[in-house]
Amino acid sequence: MLILLTILFALVLILVAIVKFDIHPFLALFVGAIVYGLVSGMSTELILKSISDGFGGVLGNIGLLILLGVIMGTFLEKTGGALVIAEKILSWIGQKSVTKAMLICGYILSIPVFGDSTFIMLNPISKSLSLKSKVPYAATTIAVALGATASHSLVPPTPGPIATAGILEADLGMIIFWGIIVSLIALIPAYFFIKKYVSKIPLEPILAEIDLNTVAAKAPTATKSFLPVIVPLVLIILASIAKYPSKPFGDGEWVSIIEFVGSPVIALLLGAVLSFTLPTKFDRKLLSASGWMGEAIRIAAPVILITGAGGVFGKMLQNSGIGDLVSQNMSGASWGIFLPFLIAFSLKTAQGSSTVAMITTASIIAPLLVSLGLDSETMKVFTVLSIGAGAMAISHANDSFFWAVTQLSGMSIRQGNKTHSLGTLILSLTAISVIFIITLFH
Protein backbone atom coordinates (compact mmCIF):
# COMPACT_ATOMS: atom_id res chain seq x y z
CA MET A 1 0.00 0.00 0.00
CA LEU A 2 2.91 2.35 0.82
CA ILE A 3 4.47 1.84 -2.61
CA LEU A 4 1.12 2.39 -4.32
CA LEU A 5 0.60 5.62 -2.37
CA THR A 6 4.13 6.73 -3.27
CA ILE A 7 3.46 6.08 -6.97
CA LEU A 8 0.21 8.02 -6.76
CA PHE A 9 2.01 10.88 -4.99
CA ALA A 10 4.71 11.01 -7.69
CA LEU A 11 2.15 10.97 -10.52
CA VAL A 12 0.09 13.73 -8.91
CA LEU A 13 3.26 15.76 -8.30
CA ILE A 14 4.29 15.48 -11.96
CA LEU A 15 0.85 16.21 -13.40
CA VAL A 16 0.24 19.19 -11.07
CA ALA A 17 3.68 20.63 -11.89
CA ILE A 18 3.00 20.37 -15.62
CA VAL A 19 -0.68 21.29 -15.79
CA LYS A 20 -1.08 23.72 -12.86
CA PHE A 21 2.31 25.45 -12.71
CA ASP A 22 3.28 25.11 -16.38
CA ILE A 23 6.67 23.56 -15.52
CA HIS A 24 8.41 21.98 -18.51
CA PRO A 25 7.53 18.25 -18.71
CA PHE A 26 11.21 17.27 -18.83
CA LEU A 27 11.97 18.91 -15.48
CA ALA A 28 8.72 17.70 -13.89
CA LEU A 29 9.28 14.10 -14.99
CA PHE A 30 12.96 14.04 -14.13
CA VAL A 31 12.60 15.56 -10.66
CA GLY A 32 9.40 13.59 -10.00
CA ALA A 33 11.23 10.35 -10.77
CA ILE A 34 14.04 11.19 -8.32
CA VAL A 35 11.54 12.25 -5.63
CA TYR A 36 9.70 8.95 -6.08
CA GLY A 37 12.97 6.99 -5.77
CA LEU A 38 13.92 8.78 -2.54
CA VAL A 39 10.45 8.56 -0.95
CA SER A 40 10.06 4.87 -1.84
CA GLY A 41 13.31 4.05 -0.02
CA MET A 42 15.46 3.10 -3.03
CA SER A 43 19.21 3.23 -2.47
CA THR A 44 21.08 6.17 -3.98
CA GLU A 45 23.04 3.74 -6.17
CA LEU A 46 19.83 2.24 -7.58
CA ILE A 47 18.36 5.70 -8.16
CA LEU A 48 21.42 6.75 -10.15
CA LYS A 49 21.35 3.47 -12.08
CA SER A 50 17.65 3.99 -12.86
CA ILE A 51 18.39 7.47 -14.21
CA SER A 52 21.18 6.17 -16.43
CA ASP A 53 19.35 3.05 -17.63
CA GLY A 54 16.00 4.79 -18.07
CA PHE A 55 17.25 7.79 -20.01
CA GLY A 56 19.82 5.88 -22.04
CA GLY A 57 17.57 2.89 -22.64
CA VAL A 58 14.66 4.89 -24.05
CA LEU A 59 16.83 7.21 -26.13
CA GLY A 60 18.80 4.24 -27.42
CA ASN A 61 15.55 2.75 -28.68
CA ILE A 62 13.65 5.74 -30.02
CA GLY A 63 15.79 8.90 -29.60
CA LEU A 64 17.40 8.56 -33.01
CA LEU A 65 14.09 7.48 -34.51
CA ILE A 66 12.48 10.70 -33.31
CA LEU A 67 15.32 12.81 -34.72
CA LEU A 68 15.43 11.05 -38.09
CA GLY A 69 11.64 11.08 -38.35
CA VAL A 70 11.51 14.82 -37.62
CA ILE A 71 14.26 15.48 -40.21
CA MET A 72 12.30 13.54 -42.80
CA GLY A 73 9.07 15.29 -41.79
CA THR A 74 10.67 18.73 -41.96
CA PHE A 75 11.91 18.17 -45.51
CA LEU A 76 8.51 16.74 -46.52
CA GLU A 77 6.75 19.77 -45.08
CA LYS A 78 9.19 22.44 -46.33
CA THR A 79 9.18 21.16 -49.91
CA GLY A 80 5.43 20.53 -49.97
CA GLY A 81 5.94 16.78 -50.25
CA ALA A 82 3.62 16.12 -47.30
CA LEU A 83 0.87 18.15 -48.96
CA VAL A 84 1.38 16.19 -52.20
CA ILE A 85 1.00 12.93 -50.26
CA ALA A 86 -2.10 14.30 -48.53
CA GLU A 87 -3.71 15.23 -51.83
CA LYS A 88 -2.96 11.81 -53.30
CA ILE A 89 -4.39 9.94 -50.29
CA LEU A 90 -7.48 12.15 -50.31
CA SER A 91 -8.00 11.36 -54.00
CA TRP A 92 -7.99 7.65 -53.08
CA ILE A 93 -10.19 7.62 -49.98
CA GLY A 94 -12.27 10.79 -50.17
CA GLN A 95 -12.44 13.57 -47.59
CA LYS A 96 -15.11 11.84 -45.48
CA SER A 97 -12.91 8.86 -44.60
CA VAL A 98 -9.70 10.54 -43.42
CA THR A 99 -10.04 9.54 -39.75
CA LYS A 100 -10.82 5.93 -40.63
CA ALA A 101 -7.89 5.84 -43.05
CA MET A 102 -5.42 7.12 -40.42
CA LEU A 103 -6.75 4.60 -37.88
CA ILE A 104 -6.16 1.72 -40.31
CA CYS A 105 -2.78 3.12 -41.43
CA GLY A 106 -1.59 3.29 -37.83
CA TYR A 107 -2.91 -0.23 -37.20
CA ILE A 108 -1.29 -1.85 -40.24
CA LEU A 109 2.06 -0.08 -39.99
CA SER A 110 2.46 -0.86 -36.27
CA ILE A 111 2.29 -4.63 -36.83
CA PRO A 112 5.93 -4.75 -38.00
CA VAL A 113 6.97 -1.33 -36.67
CA PHE A 114 7.09 0.05 -33.09
CA GLY A 115 4.18 2.34 -32.32
CA ASP A 116 6.54 5.27 -31.72
CA SER A 117 8.11 4.82 -35.17
CA THR A 118 4.71 4.52 -36.84
CA PHE A 119 3.45 7.72 -35.24
CA ILE A 120 6.63 9.61 -36.06
CA MET A 121 6.44 8.65 -39.74
CA LEU A 122 2.70 9.24 -40.14
CA ASN A 123 2.49 12.50 -38.18
CA PRO A 124 3.49 14.79 -41.08
CA ILE A 125 0.87 13.10 -43.28
CA SER A 126 -1.70 13.34 -40.47
CA LYS A 127 -1.09 17.09 -40.23
CA SER A 128 -1.31 17.63 -43.97
CA LEU A 129 -4.45 15.52 -44.34
CA SER A 130 -6.10 17.46 -41.54
CA LEU A 131 -5.20 20.74 -43.21
CA LYS A 132 -6.39 19.69 -46.65
CA SER A 133 -9.58 17.85 -45.64
CA LYS A 134 -10.62 20.12 -42.74
CA VAL A 135 -10.85 17.04 -40.47
CA PRO A 136 -9.85 18.01 -36.88
CA TYR A 137 -6.15 17.38 -36.30
CA ALA A 138 -6.86 15.89 -32.86
CA ALA A 139 -8.95 13.20 -34.60
CA THR A 140 -6.27 12.22 -37.13
CA THR A 141 -3.59 12.28 -34.41
CA ILE A 142 -5.43 9.98 -32.01
CA ALA A 143 -6.57 7.76 -34.88
CA VAL A 144 -2.93 7.03 -35.73
CA ALA A 145 -2.00 6.57 -32.05
CA LEU A 146 -4.86 4.19 -31.17
CA GLY A 147 -4.48 2.23 -34.40
CA ALA A 148 -0.80 1.71 -33.59
CA THR A 149 -1.59 0.79 -29.96
CA ALA A 150 -4.09 -1.91 -30.95
CA SER A 151 -1.77 -3.91 -33.17
CA HIS A 152 1.38 -3.23 -31.13
CA SER A 153 0.04 -5.13 -28.12
CA LEU A 154 -1.97 -7.88 -29.82
CA VAL A 155 -0.49 -8.77 -33.20
CA PRO A 156 2.99 -10.32 -33.64
CA PRO A 157 5.73 -9.78 -34.80
CA THR A 158 6.00 -6.89 -32.33
CA PRO A 159 8.33 -7.93 -29.45
CA GLY A 160 5.73 -7.95 -26.65
CA PRO A 161 3.34 -10.57 -28.06
CA ILE A 162 6.21 -12.72 -29.36
CA ALA A 163 8.01 -12.71 -26.00
CA THR A 164 4.77 -13.41 -24.13
CA ALA A 165 3.93 -16.29 -26.47
CA GLY A 166 7.41 -17.75 -25.94
CA ILE A 167 7.20 -17.59 -22.15
CA LEU A 168 3.73 -19.21 -22.08
CA GLU A 169 4.58 -21.62 -24.94
CA ALA A 170 1.51 -20.53 -26.91
CA ASP A 171 0.94 -21.08 -30.62
CA LEU A 172 2.12 -17.98 -32.50
CA GLY A 173 -0.01 -18.58 -35.58
CA MET A 174 -3.20 -18.72 -33.49
CA ILE A 175 -2.15 -15.59 -31.62
CA ILE A 176 -1.80 -13.74 -34.93
CA PHE A 177 -5.19 -15.03 -36.12
CA TRP A 178 -7.14 -14.18 -32.96
CA GLY A 179 -5.04 -11.08 -32.28
CA ILE A 180 -6.11 -9.54 -35.58
CA ILE A 181 -9.78 -10.34 -34.90
CA VAL A 182 -9.74 -9.00 -31.32
CA SER A 183 -7.77 -5.85 -32.16
CA LEU A 184 -9.93 -4.95 -35.16
CA ILE A 185 -13.12 -5.33 -33.11
CA ALA A 186 -11.53 -3.20 -30.34
CA LEU A 187 -10.95 -0.42 -32.89
CA ILE A 188 -14.70 -0.06 -33.56
CA PRO A 189 -15.63 1.77 -30.30
CA ALA A 190 -12.27 3.59 -30.53
CA TYR A 191 -13.32 4.94 -33.94
CA PHE A 192 -16.64 6.25 -32.60
CA PHE A 193 -14.82 7.71 -29.58
CA ILE A 194 -12.60 9.65 -32.00
CA LYS A 195 -15.48 10.74 -34.24
CA LYS A 196 -17.88 11.78 -31.47
CA TYR A 197 -15.50 13.09 -28.79
CA VAL A 198 -11.89 13.61 -29.90
CA SER A 199 -12.91 15.52 -33.03
CA LYS A 200 -14.30 18.26 -30.75
CA ILE A 201 -10.89 18.87 -29.12
CA PRO A 202 -9.38 22.12 -30.49
CA LEU A 203 -5.96 21.44 -32.00
CA GLU A 204 -4.45 23.21 -34.98
CA PRO A 205 -1.94 21.43 -37.23
CA ILE A 206 1.20 23.59 -37.27
CA LEU A 207 3.20 22.89 -40.41
CA ALA A 208 6.66 24.21 -41.10
CA GLU A 209 6.53 27.77 -42.42
CA ILE A 210 6.08 27.51 -46.18
CA ASP A 211 4.75 29.62 -49.01
CA LEU A 212 1.90 27.53 -50.41
CA ASN A 213 1.98 29.32 -53.77
CA THR A 214 5.69 28.64 -54.14
CA VAL A 215 5.19 25.05 -53.00
CA ALA A 216 2.47 24.46 -55.59
CA ALA A 217 4.89 25.43 -58.33
CA LYS A 218 7.94 23.63 -56.95
CA ALA A 219 6.45 20.64 -55.13
CA PRO A 220 7.98 17.22 -55.84
CA THR A 221 6.03 14.52 -57.64
CA ALA A 222 3.80 12.14 -55.69
CA THR A 223 6.19 9.21 -56.34
CA LYS A 224 9.18 11.19 -55.09
CA SER A 225 7.23 12.38 -52.05
CA PHE A 226 6.11 8.87 -51.07
CA LEU A 227 9.58 7.31 -51.26
CA PRO A 228 10.99 8.68 -47.96
CA VAL A 229 7.96 7.19 -46.15
CA ILE A 230 7.42 3.96 -48.12
CA VAL A 231 11.04 2.78 -48.41
CA PRO A 232 11.73 2.71 -44.62
CA LEU A 233 8.44 0.91 -43.95
CA VAL A 234 9.06 -1.73 -46.63
CA LEU A 235 12.60 -2.31 -45.35
CA ILE A 236 11.41 -2.65 -41.73
CA ILE A 237 8.64 -5.06 -42.77
CA LEU A 238 11.10 -7.19 -44.78
CA ALA A 239 13.48 -7.30 -41.83
CA SER A 240 10.64 -8.38 -39.52
CA ILE A 241 9.72 -11.19 -41.92
CA ALA A 242 13.37 -12.24 -42.18
CA LYS A 243 13.59 -12.53 -38.37
CA TYR A 244 10.47 -14.70 -38.14
CA PRO A 245 11.16 -18.08 -36.42
CA SER A 246 10.36 -20.05 -39.59
CA LYS A 247 13.11 -18.14 -41.47
CA PRO A 248 11.02 -17.55 -44.66
CA PHE A 249 14.01 -15.96 -46.42
CA GLY A 250 16.38 -18.67 -45.24
CA ASP A 251 19.86 -17.92 -43.94
CA GLY A 252 22.79 -16.24 -45.57
CA GLU A 253 24.64 -12.97 -45.95
CA TRP A 254 21.85 -11.30 -47.93
CA VAL A 255 19.41 -11.98 -45.08
CA SER A 256 21.83 -10.23 -42.71
CA ILE A 257 21.87 -7.28 -45.11
CA ILE A 258 18.04 -7.16 -45.09
CA GLU A 259 18.01 -7.22 -41.29
CA PHE A 260 20.59 -4.43 -41.18
CA VAL A 261 18.97 -2.02 -43.65
CA GLY A 262 15.57 -2.93 -42.19
CA SER A 263 16.53 -2.00 -38.62
CA PRO A 264 14.43 1.06 -37.73
CA VAL A 265 17.40 3.41 -37.31
CA ILE A 266 19.03 2.51 -40.63
CA ALA A 267 15.69 2.42 -42.47
CA LEU A 268 14.73 5.87 -41.18
CA LEU A 269 18.21 7.17 -41.97
CA LEU A 270 17.68 6.06 -45.57
CA GLY A 271 14.27 7.74 -45.50
CA ALA A 272 15.88 10.97 -44.29
CA VAL A 273 18.50 10.77 -47.06
CA LEU A 274 15.74 10.23 -49.63
CA SER A 275 13.96 13.32 -48.29
CA PHE A 276 17.08 15.34 -49.20
CA THR A 277 16.19 14.73 -52.85
CA LEU A 278 12.82 16.52 -52.53
CA PRO A 279 13.95 20.14 -53.00
CA THR A 280 13.87 21.25 -56.66
CA LYS A 281 17.39 22.58 -56.28
CA PHE A 282 19.45 21.11 -53.46
CA ASP A 283 21.56 23.53 -51.46
CA ARG A 284 24.13 22.23 -48.99
CA LYS A 285 23.10 24.99 -46.59
CA LEU A 286 19.88 23.06 -46.02
CA LEU A 287 21.94 20.56 -44.02
CA SER A 288 23.68 23.24 -41.92
CA ALA A 289 22.91 24.30 -38.37
CA SER A 290 21.02 27.33 -39.71
CA GLY A 291 19.21 25.37 -42.44
CA TRP A 292 16.36 22.87 -42.42
CA MET A 293 18.56 20.31 -40.63
CA GLY A 294 19.21 22.72 -37.77
CA GLU A 295 15.51 23.53 -37.56
CA ALA A 296 14.63 19.81 -37.42
CA ILE A 297 17.12 19.25 -34.59
CA ARG A 298 15.65 22.18 -32.63
CA ILE A 299 12.17 20.69 -33.06
CA ALA A 300 13.30 17.18 -32.08
CA ALA A 301 15.44 18.11 -29.06
CA PRO A 302 12.67 18.86 -26.52
CA VAL A 303 10.68 15.81 -27.67
CA ILE A 304 13.74 13.58 -27.19
CA LEU A 305 14.51 15.03 -23.74
CA ILE A 306 10.92 14.67 -22.52
CA THR A 307 10.75 11.12 -23.87
CA GLY A 308 14.01 10.30 -22.07
CA ALA A 309 12.71 11.77 -18.80
CA GLY A 310 9.60 9.60 -19.16
CA GLY A 311 11.96 6.64 -19.51
CA VAL A 312 13.69 7.60 -16.26
CA PHE A 313 10.36 7.67 -14.44
CA GLY A 314 9.35 4.30 -15.88
CA LYS A 315 12.70 2.69 -14.96
CA MET A 316 12.52 4.14 -11.44
CA LEU A 317 9.12 2.49 -10.97
CA GLN A 318 10.37 -0.83 -12.36
CA ASN A 319 13.44 -0.86 -10.08
CA SER A 320 11.37 0.02 -7.01
CA GLY A 321 9.88 -3.48 -7.04
CA ILE A 322 6.46 -2.72 -8.52
CA GLY A 323 6.51 -6.09 -10.31
CA ASP A 324 6.98 -8.01 -7.06
CA LEU A 325 4.24 -5.94 -5.42
CA VAL A 326 1.69 -6.79 -8.11
CA SER A 327 2.72 -10.44 -8.11
CA GLN A 328 2.39 -10.85 -4.34
CA ASN A 329 -0.97 -9.10 -4.11
CA MET A 330 -2.72 -10.50 -7.18
CA SER A 331 -1.28 -13.93 -8.03
CA GLY A 332 -3.45 -15.73 -5.47
CA ALA A 333 -6.74 -14.55 -6.93
CA SER A 334 -8.79 -17.04 -8.98
CA TRP A 335 -9.98 -14.76 -11.71
CA GLY A 336 -9.21 -16.90 -14.76
CA ILE A 337 -8.57 -14.92 -17.94
CA PHE A 338 -9.04 -11.61 -16.09
CA LEU A 339 -6.01 -12.10 -13.79
CA PRO A 340 -3.34 -11.77 -16.51
CA PHE A 341 -5.28 -8.79 -17.87
CA LEU A 342 -5.38 -7.03 -14.49
CA ILE A 343 -1.70 -7.67 -13.75
CA ALA A 344 -0.63 -6.37 -17.17
CA PHE A 345 -3.01 -3.40 -16.82
CA SER A 346 -1.57 -2.54 -13.41
CA LEU A 347 2.03 -2.85 -14.58
CA LYS A 348 1.47 -0.84 -17.75
CA THR A 349 -0.33 1.94 -15.87
CA ALA A 350 2.29 1.97 -13.12
CA GLN A 351 5.52 1.93 -15.14
CA GLY A 352 4.67 2.88 -18.73
CA SER A 353 6.19 0.20 -20.95
CA SER A 354 3.77 -2.19 -22.67
CA THR A 355 6.55 -4.62 -23.54
CA VAL A 356 7.87 -4.70 -19.95
CA ALA A 357 4.31 -5.16 -18.65
CA MET A 358 3.68 -8.08 -21.02
CA ILE A 359 6.94 -9.89 -20.33
CA THR A 360 6.67 -9.39 -16.54
CA THR A 361 3.04 -10.54 -16.49
CA ALA A 362 3.82 -13.61 -18.58
CA SER A 363 6.59 -14.55 -16.13
CA ILE A 364 4.16 -14.17 -13.21
CA ILE A 365 1.34 -16.10 -14.89
CA ALA A 366 3.38 -18.98 -16.36
CA PRO A 367 3.53 -21.05 -13.13
CA LEU A 368 -0.15 -20.29 -12.41
CA LEU A 369 -1.64 -21.54 -15.72
CA VAL A 370 -2.81 -24.88 -14.32
CA SER A 371 -4.36 -23.46 -11.15
CA LEU A 372 -6.14 -20.78 -13.21
CA GLY A 373 -7.44 -23.31 -15.74
CA LEU A 374 -5.51 -21.63 -18.55
CA ASP A 375 -3.15 -24.48 -19.45
CA SER A 376 -4.91 -25.77 -22.60
CA GLU A 377 -3.41 -24.78 -25.97
CA THR A 378 -6.42 -22.59 -26.78
CA MET A 379 -6.49 -20.85 -23.41
CA LYS A 380 -2.75 -20.16 -23.58
CA VAL A 381 -3.44 -18.19 -26.77
CA PHE A 382 -6.17 -16.16 -25.09
CA THR A 383 -3.98 -15.66 -22.02
CA VAL A 384 -1.36 -14.05 -24.25
CA LEU A 385 -4.05 -11.84 -25.78
CA SER A 386 -5.49 -10.89 -22.38
CA ILE A 387 -2.01 -9.81 -21.32
CA GLY A 388 -1.72 -7.74 -24.50
CA ALA A 389 -5.12 -6.18 -23.83
CA GLY A 390 -4.04 -5.18 -20.33
CA ALA A 391 -0.72 -3.80 -21.58
CA MET A 392 -2.53 -1.27 -23.81
CA ALA A 393 -3.66 0.92 -20.93
CA ILE A 394 -3.37 3.34 -19.44
CA SER A 395 -0.86 5.31 -21.53
CA HIS A 396 -0.09 8.49 -19.60
CA ALA A 397 2.78 10.58 -18.20
CA ASN A 398 5.21 7.70 -17.62
CA ASP A 399 4.84 6.30 -21.16
CA SER A 400 7.28 7.52 -23.82
CA PHE A 401 4.59 7.02 -26.49
CA PHE A 402 2.30 9.45 -24.64
CA TRP A 403 4.98 12.13 -24.84
CA ALA A 404 5.72 11.39 -28.50
CA VAL A 405 2.00 11.80 -29.33
CA THR A 406 1.46 14.97 -27.30
CA GLN A 407 4.72 16.75 -28.08
CA LEU A 408 4.83 16.01 -31.81
CA SER A 409 1.18 17.00 -32.26
CA GLY A 410 1.26 20.06 -30.00
CA MET A 411 -1.35 18.68 -27.60
CA SER A 412 -1.40 19.90 -24.02
CA ILE A 413 -1.02 17.30 -21.28
CA ARG A 414 -4.67 17.76 -20.37
CA GLN A 415 -5.71 17.12 -23.98
CA GLY A 416 -3.46 14.07 -24.11
CA ASN A 417 -5.10 12.61 -21.01
CA LYS A 418 -8.61 13.30 -22.35
CA THR A 419 -7.89 11.76 -25.76
CA HIS A 420 -4.95 9.37 -25.96
CA SER A 421 -5.03 8.07 -22.37
CA LEU A 422 -8.81 7.62 -22.37
CA GLY A 423 -8.64 6.06 -25.83
CA THR A 424 -6.18 3.39 -24.68
CA LEU A 425 -8.52 2.57 -21.77
CA ILE A 426 -11.43 2.10 -24.20
CA LEU A 427 -9.27 -0.13 -26.43
CA SER A 428 -8.12 -2.19 -23.45
CA LEU A 429 -11.58 -2.77 -21.93
CA THR A 430 -13.12 -3.58 -25.31
CA ALA A 431 -10.37 -6.07 -26.12
CA ILE A 432 -10.67 -8.00 -22.84
CA SER A 433 -14.48 -8.07 -23.22
CA VAL A 434 -14.14 -9.57 -26.71
CA ILE A 435 -11.58 -12.09 -25.46
CA PHE A 436 -13.84 -13.16 -22.59
CA ILE A 437 -16.83 -13.63 -24.92
CA ILE A 438 -14.75 -15.72 -27.32
CA THR A 439 -13.49 -17.95 -24.48
CA LEU A 440 -17.08 -18.74 -23.50
CA PHE A 441 -17.33 -20.72 -26.75
CA HIS A 442 -13.97 -22.52 -26.44
N, C-alpha and C positions, 0 to 999 in steps of 0.2 A: 504493500500500500504506500510506503514511504517513497519508493522509486517512482510509482505511478504519479504521486502528488508532485514529486520533483520534476518529472517530465512535463506535467501540466503547467507547473510554475514557469518552466523555461519557455514553453510554447506561448504562454500568455505574455511573458516578458518580451519576447521577440515580436509578436504581433502588435502589442501595444506600442512598442518603440517605433515600429514601421508605420503603422496606421495612424496612431494618435499624435506622435511627436515628429513624424516625418523624418526619422533617422534613416540613413542609407541602409538598404537591406544587407549589404556586405558587413557593415559594422555591427548591426543588430544580430545577425546570425552568428558572426564570429565570436562576439562577446557573450552572447547567449549560450553558445556551446561551451565556452570555458566556465561560465557561471554554473551551468548544469553539472559539469564534471566536478567542480569543487564542492557544490552542495550535495551531490550524490555520494561523496566520499571516495572518489577515484584518486589513486596516487598521482602525484605530480608527473612522474615518469609516464604513466599511462595516458594522462591528459596531453602531454607533449607528443606522444606517439600517435594519439588519435588525431591531433591537428595535422601532423605530417602525413599520415596515411590517408586521412579523409580528404585533405586538399589535393595532395599529389595523386591519389587514386582516381578521384573524379576528373581532374584536369587531364590526367594521362589517358582517360577513356574518351572524354568528349570535349576537352578544352580546344584541341587542334581542330576538331570537327566543327565547333562553333566558329572559330576564326576562318577556316577555309570556306565554310558555308556562307558566312557574311561577306567574304571577298567575292565569291561567286555571285551572291545576291546583289551586291553593290554594282558590279559590272553589268548584270542583267538589267538593273533598274536604270542606271545612268545612260546606257545605250538605247534603252527602250525595248530591250529583248524580252523583259518580263511582260510588258504590255502586248507585244506580238504574240507571246505564248497565251496570254489571257484571251486575246481576240480569237485565236485559233480554237481554244478549248470551248469558248462560248459558241462558236459556230458549229461545234460538234454536239453540244449538250443542250444549248438553249439557255436563256437567262433565268428561267424559272427553276432550273435544276442545279444551280451552282452549289448550294449547301450540301445536297445529296452527293454531288460529284466529289467534293472535297472530303466528305466522310469516307466514301469508298476508296478514294486515292490514299488517304492516310491509312486505312485498313490494309489495303493490298501491299503498299510499300513497306509497312512495318512488319510484315511476315518475315522477310529476309533481313531487314534493316532495323537497327535500334530505333525506338520511338523518337529519341532526341534527334538523330540524324534525319529521320523522315520529316520531322517538323521543321528543322533548319532548312532543308532543301525545298520544301513546299511553301514556306512562309512568303517568299517573294511573289510566288504565283497567287497565293491566297490574297495578298494585298492588292495585286493588280486586278484579279477577278472581282474583288469587292468594289474597286473603283470603277471598273468598266460596267458591271452589271447592276450597281446600286444595291447589292445585297449587303447587309450590315457586316462589317469586318469582324465583329465579335463572333458572329455566327460561323463564318468561314474558318476563323482561327480555332474555335472549339471543335468544329467538325473534324478538322485535321487531327487535333489532339486526342479526341475520344476515339476516332477511328484507329489511330495508332495504338492507343492503350488497349483496345479490345483484342487485337491480334497479337500484340506483344506478350500478353500474359497467357493466352490460350492456344495459340497456333505455333507449333514448331516450324522452322528451325531456330527460333530465338532461344537464347541460352537457358532462360528460366524453365520453360516447359521441358526442354531436353534433359536438363540436369535433374529435375523432379521425376521425370519418367525413369531415368537411370537409377535413382535412389530407391524408388518403389518397384522397380522391375516391371513397369507397365508397357503395354504394346504401343509403340510410337505411331504406327499407322492408324490405329483406332483413335489415338489422341488427336491426330491431325483431322480425321474424319469428324469426330464429335466436337472437337474444338472449333472447327469452322461453323458447324451448325449452331452451337451455343453462342458463339461470339456474334454471328450475324443476327440472331434473334435478339441478343442483348442490345444491338445497335438501334433497333426499332424505337423503343421508348427514348433512347438517347437522341434520336433524330427529332422526335416531337418536342423534346425538352429544348433542343436548340432552336427549332422553328418558333415555338410558342413563348419561350422565356429569354433565351440568350440573345435572340435577334433584337430584343428591346434594350439591350445594354449599349449605351453610347460609347463608341470607340471608332476613331477616325484612322484609316490607313495612311501612315505617313511615309511616302515614297521619298527616295533621294531627290534632291532638287534638280529638276530637269525642265527644259523648254519643250513642251509637247509638240509645238509646231516644228521645231528643229528635229525632234525625234522622229516625227512622222516622215520626214524627208530622208533621214539618215539611218533609220532603224534597220537592224539586220533581218535577214530572211527568217521565216519560221523554222526551217530546218536547222539553220545555224544557231538560232536561239534555244532550240530544244536540246542540242547536243550537250551543253554543260550539265544539264539535269539528267538526261537519259543515260549517257555513257556511265557516270558513276553508279547509277542504280543497276544497270545491266551487269556491270562488273561485280558489284557486291552480291547480286543474286547468283551469278555464276560461281563465285567463290563459296557461297553458302551451299550450293548444290554439290560442289566438289568435295566439301567437308562432310557430306552426309555419310552416315555409317556404312551404307551399302556401296560407297565409292563408285557412283555412276560414271565418272570420267576415268576410272581406273587410277593407276599410280604412274608416276613418272615426273620428269623435270617440268614438262609443260603444265602439269597440274599444280606444281609448286608456283609456277609463274602466275597462273590464274588466281591462286590463293593470295599471292602477294599484291598483284594489281587490284584485286577485289577486296583487299582489306579497306575498311572505311576511310582511313586517313589517306592512303595512296589514291583510292578512287576519287575522293573529294579534291585531292591535290590536282589530279588530272582534270577534273571538272573546272577547277579554278583556272588552270592553264588554258583550257578551251574557252573560258569566258574572256580571256585576254584577246581572243580573235574577233570579238564582237564589234569593237569600234571600227568605223569606216576607215579611219586612218590612225594607226597605232602610234602613240607617242610614249617614249620611255619614261617621261615624267609622270605618266599615269601610275607607274609602279613606285614612285618616290614617296617620301614621308609626307609631302605636301599634296600629293596626287590622290587618286581614287584609292590606292592601296593604303595610304596613311589614314584616309577617312574611314575605310573599312575596319582598320585596327582600332581606331578610336571608338567606333560603334561596338566592336566585339569585346573590348577590354572590360567594361563594367559587367557585361553579361557573364564573361568567364570568371571574374572575381566573385560575383554573387553565387554562381553555380558551385564554385570551389568552397565557399563558406557554407553552403548547404550541405556539401559533402562532409565538411568537418563536423557539423551538427549531427548528421546521420551516423558517422563513425563513432562519435562520442556516445551516442545512445547505444550502439551495438556493443561497444567495449565496456559499458556500464553493467552488462549482464541482463539486458532486457529479454534476451532469448531464453535464458534459464528461468527468469521470472514467469514468463508466459507458459513455459513447459511445466513448471511445478504447479501452477495454479489451474491449468486447464486440461492437462493430459489425463486426469482421472475421470473426467466427465464422459458419460456414455451418450454422445450426441450424434453418433453415426457420421454421415457425410457432412454434417454441419461443423464438426469439431475441426477438421483441417481448414475449413473456410474461416472459422473464427480466429484460429491461431494465425493464419496468414494475414487476415484482415488487421489483427492487432499489431503484428510485427510491421506490416507495411505502414500503417498509420503512425506507429511509434518511431520508426527509424528511416523511412523514406524510400528504401530500395526495394523494388518489386522482386528482383532476382534474389537478393539476400533473403527476403521474406519467404520466397518459394523454397529455396534450398534448405533454410533453417527449419521450416515447417515440415518438409519431407523427411528430414532427419529425425524430427520429433515423432512423426506419425508412423514411420516405418516399423518400429517394434510394437506398435499398437494396432496394426491392421487386423489381426485375428480377433482380438478382444472387441474391436469396433464393428466386426462383421464386414470388413472391407478387403478381405484377402482374396476374393475371386478375381479372375482376370478382368472381367467387366468392371467390377467395382474399383479395382486399382486404377483403371482409366478415368473413372469419374472422380476418384480421389485426387488425381493429378489436376483435373479440371476444376475441382472445388478449391484447391489450393491456388490455382491461377486466378479464379474469380475473386478470392479474398485478397490476393496481392495486387488487384487493380486499385484498391481504395484504402485510405483516402489520400489522394495526392495533394499535399499542402506545403507549408513552408520548409519542411526538411527534405523535400524531394527535388532533385536537380531538374527534373522535367518540368515541375511547376514553375521554376524560375526561368527556364528556357522559354516556356510558353508566355509568361507574363512580360518578361523583359524584352523579348524580340517583337512582341505585338504591341507593346506600349500600354498594356493593361495595368491598372493599379492592383495592389494586393487584395483589396476588398473585392474588386471585380473578378480577380482570379479565383477567390474563394467561392464566390456566388455562381461562377460558371464552370471552370475546370474542376475544382474540388468536388462540387455538388454533382457534376456530370459523372465523375469516376465512381461516386457512391451509387448513382442510378445504374450504371453499367454493372457494378459489382453485385448489387442486390438482384437485378434482373437475371444475371448469369447463374447465380446459385439457385434461384427459383426454378429456372429452366432445367438445371442439372437435377434438382430434387424430383421434379415431375418426370423426367426421363427415367430416373432410377426406380420409380414406382412400377415401371413396366419391364424391368430387367431383373 
